[in-house]
Amino acid sequence: MKSTLKEKSVPDFVSSGDSSVSSDLGKATLFNQFFHSVFSDSLPPPTTSTLSPPAYTLPDFEITVGDVFKGLSSLNIRKASGIDNIPSIVLKSCATALCEPLHHLFVQCLSQAYIPQEWKIHRITPIFKSGDRTLVKN
């Protein structure tokens, strides 16, 4: 994709207000500060006494081997690999062999109300709306 567009997804030089940076750490910090300023909530978090009890808990979910097989066999092989770098064509091709161990893993995680930290990792890619790509607000 980069070779087709002949440009990087994030410019070499990024600025916001009076701050200008060129290092990767500086860009990440600048984006973090911008998103934090936009999405910060000034209200204090609710106390546990004001929260209603959850309608369900994790052990209430039921995942069958068939559900896992259906999910694996319906993967789109044209999509990019996830954070684990396992191509979807490999997962789809091995769906029969993988459905039992993955089912066991999912059931164990849900029964212990434990979601591995690795499952919460996401890749964030900036999508520019319009204007100058070097300005963080664009």
Salt bridges, closest charged atoms under 4 A:
GLU7 OE2 - ARG133 NH1 3.16
ASP12 OD1 - LYS8 NZ 3.24
ASP24 OD1 - LYS27 NZ 3.98
